[in-house]
Amino acid sequence: MASSGKDSVVLVTGASSGIGRATAGRLASAGYRVFGTSRNGTDPDGAGYEMVQLELEKAQLLKRLLN
């Protein structure tokens, strides 16, 4: 990754658990603005990043994320 800080934005899929959650949390701690996605869009407790509902098989959710 080239830089870190408030101007850097990262999208992490599967951020509600496992490797995705660990990755999103670590990037948020490093100063990145992180948007995590999950199928249900629920926030893990104390995650430190923003969660967005995203099910790639549902086109309307993808369109909402991009707008």
Sequence and secondary structure as in RCSB ss.txt:
>XXXX:A:sequence
MASSGKDSVVLVTGASSGIGRATAGRLASAGYRVFGTSRNGTDPDGAGYEMVQLELEKAQLLKRLLN
>XXXX:A:secstr
    STT EEEETTTTSHHHHHHHHHHHHTT EEEEEESS    TT  SEEEE  TT HHHHHHHH 
